[in-house]
Amino acid sequence: MRSAFYNHDIPYLTQQIYLNNELIATFSRPRSWRTFSDDGWLSAYPVAWVCPWCLQTWAHSTFQMPDGNFDSRPFDLHSVSCSTCNKQVGSTPPGSLIELGPNDFPLDPGIIDFAPQDLLEREFNILLSKAES
Ligand SMILES: [Zn+2]
C-alpha cells in the first residue's frame, strides 16, 4: 500500500520537527508522496507554522538530505493557530502539526505515517480535546 503511495525511487530524508525551537522529533521518511486527488507527486518541504493571531512561529520543520546537508530551500509558511491563542483556522485544530486540507485529508500524510509514537500521541490528544470542546 505504501509502495504505491510513496515514491521509493527517491531517497528517504531525515525530518526534524521543532516546537518552540526545541527539537521534539527526528524521523526518516520518503521525500515525496502521491496526492489524495491522484493528480501528481508532492515533495517534502521545510515548513514554519505561524499563528495568524499573534504571529508567533511556534513550530518548524527541517529536512536533512541523504548526503547529510540540510535542505536550504526557504520555509513554506503555514497558518495554524498556536495553542495559546487557541483559535481555529480552517480545518486544522490549534497547535496541530498535521494540517488538514480539503475534505480533511492531511496535506502531508508522511508525518502521520512515519513520525514517532510520542508525536502521534501529541496529535491524538489535540484532536481529542477538539472533539470534546
Ligand atoms: Zn498565537
Boltz pocket constraint, residues with backbone or C-beta under 6 A from the ligand:
constraints:
  - pocket:
      binder: B
      contacts: [[A, 51], [A, 52], [A, 53], [A, 54], [A, 55], [A, 56], [A, 81], [A, 82], [A, 83], [A, 84], [A, 85], [A, 86]]
      max_distance: 6.0
